[in-house]
Amino acid sequence: MPRYGELKREFEKAGCRKVREGTNHEWWYSPITDDEFQMGRHNGEEVKKKTEATIRKKAGVPKKR
C-alpha cells in the first residue's frame, strides 16, 4: 500500500494541486475531473486500499500497474 506522501507526489505529477487545509484533511484540486477531493495529512501513513480507490476516482488518476 502506498503512503500519503507517495500518493501526493504522484498526483502532483498528474497536475493535481493542494488548494487548502481543512480541519482534518487537505483539499486538493484535479484538473482532470475539475473537482476537489480530500486527502489525509499524514504523509508517512499508509493509505487503505478502499480509500486510495476513492481518492483516485475523485481525482481521475488511475493506479499504475
N, C-alpha and C positions, 0 to 999 in steps of 0.2 A: 504494500500500500504506500502511496506517495505521502509525503509530508506537505503541510500547507505551504511552506516556503518554496518547495519544488513546483507545486501547482501554480503558485503566483508567478514564478519566473516563466513557466510555460505559457500562461495566459498573457503575460506582457508581450512575449514574442508573437502571439497571435493578434496583438493590437488592443487587448483589453487594458484598462487602467483603473486604479483606485480613485474614487471620486470623493469619498468622505468616510469619516469614522462614525459608526453608530454606537449605541450603548454597549452592545456585546459583540458586534461583528464589524468588519469593514464592508463598505458598499463599493462595488466595482461596476464599471460600465463596459458593455461589449458592443463594438461597432458592427459585429456580425449579426446580432439579433436586435440591435438598437434597444437594448433593455438593460436594467440594472439588476444586480444579484448580490447576495450576501456571501462573504467568505470569512472563515474563522481567523482570529488574530494570531493564534499560537503557531508560529512558523515551524517549530520543531515537533508539533503534534501530528500523528498520523491521521489521514482523512479516511473515514469509514467508506466502504465501497458504495453504499447506497447514497451517502452524502456527496461523494465525488461524482456519481452519475447525475444527481440532481443539479449540481453546480455546472457540470459540463453541458447539460441540456439547456440550462438557462443562458449560458454564455455562447453556445453554439460551437464549442471546441471539442471535437471528437477525441477519444482516447487513442494514444499512439500504440501501435502493436509492436 
